[in-house]
Amino acid sequence: MHVPGTAAIFTVADEDLNAALDARVVHVGGTGLLKAFDGEPTVSLLKKAKALGRITTFDLIQANPETFALVGPCLPYIDYFVPSIEEAGEMAGTLDPREAARFYKARGVKNAILTMGADGVYVSPEKGEDFVLPAFDIPVSDTTGCGDSFTAGIIVGIIRGWGLREAARFASAVAAKVAMGLGSDGKLVSFDDTLAAMNSLPVRRKNAA
């Protein structure tokens, strides 16, 4: 359910801030469309989240070169930066995932996770070597919600204590289940069903690493 126009007026009231941050993982998504929340309110929320010891994840929407003015000040407070390569590239000035990941990590991001559609996902972890995971080879019906569902999969992996490679595999399976059906939840059924898909769906051979 979505009411057009609500994104422009969304914000977190001061009296609601502690409740909003009462979680192991705090996610901010939609930067670029949250007119009342973009900028200093977002930075302040992320800064407080980190002061409280929370894990922070971040995504955005419809990024362009000007969006970086909103995103840049947030970067030092982001543990997992999860945009598409197109969004990341618009702000970094390059569509090369390795260079884009370096751009954001040099500005404070701990882990850069760049989704690349049919080309899979590029992961630049805080520690260790960068790696690429292939996309699952599936019949695509509707990609609505794939980016958000991928980030949700990453968060599930974080909460379960998985390594980033396993979390990214699971996130890819979540997005694949969404893409195979209509709407933003597609064919998602349950955690166990998605875990089974992660271990059984065929993968595209290109870019496997």
Long-range contacts (C-beta under 8 A, 24 or more apart in sequence): 7-33, 7-34, 7-35, 8-33, 8-34, 8-35, 8-36, 9-35, 9-36, 10-34, 10-36, 10-37, 11-36, 11-37, 11-41, 12-37, 12-41, 12-45, 17-45, 17-48, 20-45, 21-45, 21-48, 21-49, 21-52, 21-54, 23-54, 24-54, 24-55, 24-158, 24-159, 25-54, 25-55, 25-56, 25-57, 25-155, 25-158, 25-159, 26-54, 26-55, 26-56, 26-57, 27-56, 27-57, 27-58, 27-59, 27-151, 27-155, 28-56, 28-57, 28-58, 28-59, 28-74, 29-58, 29-59, 29-60, 29-61, 29-148, 29-151, 30-59, 30-60, 30-61, 31-58, 31-59, 31-60, 31-61, 31-67, 31-70, 31-71, 31-74, 32-60, 32-61, 32-62, 32-63, 32-64, 32-67, 32-70, 33-61, 33-62, 38-70, 39-70, 39-73, 40-73, 42-70, 42-74, 43-73, 43-74, 43-77, 46-74, 46-77, 46-78, 47-77, 49-77, 50-77, 55-79, 55-80, 55-158, 56-80, 57-81, 57-82, 57-151, 57-154, 57-155, 57-158, 58-82, 59-83, 59-147, 59-148, 59-151, 60-87, 61-87, 62-87, 63-87, 63-88, 63-90, 63-91, 64-90, 64-91, 65-90, 65-91, 65-93, 67-91, 72-107, 75-104, 75-107, 75-108, 75-109, 76-107, 76-108, 77-108, 78-108, 78-109, 78-110, 79-109, 79-110, 79-111, 80-110, 80-111, 80-113, 80-154, 80-158, 81-109, 81-111, 81-112, 81-113, 82-113, 82-114, 82-115, 82-147, 82-150, 82-151, 82-154, 83-114, 83-115, 84-114, 84-115, 84-116, 84-117, 84-147, 85-114, 85-115, 85-116, 85-122, 88-112, 88-114, 97-122, 97-132, 98-122, 98-124, 98-130, 101-130, 111-164, 113-154, 113-164, 113-168, 115-146, 115-147, 115-150, 115-175, 116-207, 118-204, 119-206, 119-207, 120-172, 120-204, 120-206, 120-207, 120-208, 121-150, 121-168, 121-171, 121-172, 123-164, 123-165, 123-168, 125-164, 131-165, 131-209, 132-207, 132-208, 132-209, 133-165, 133-168, 133-169, 133-172, 133-208, 133-209, 134-203, 134-204, 134-205, 134-206, 134-207, 134-208, 135-172, 135-176, 135-203, 135-204, 136-172, 136-173, 136-176, 136-197, 136-201, 136-202, 136-203, 136-204, 137-201, 137-202, 137-203, 137-204, 138-176, 138-179, 138-180, 138-201, 139-180, 140-179, 140-180, 141-179, 141-180, 141-181, 141-182, 141-186, 142-178, 142-179, 142-181, 142-182, 142-183, 142-186, 143-178, 143-179, 144-178, 144-183, 144-184, 145-178, 145-183, 145-184, 145-185, 145-186, 146-175, 146-178, 146-179, 147-175, 148-184, 149-174, 149-175, 149-177, 149-178, 149-184, 149-185, 149-186, 149-188, 150-174, 150-175, 153-194, 156-191, 169-198, 170-194, 170-195, 170-198, 172-198, 173-197, 173-198, 173-201, 176-201
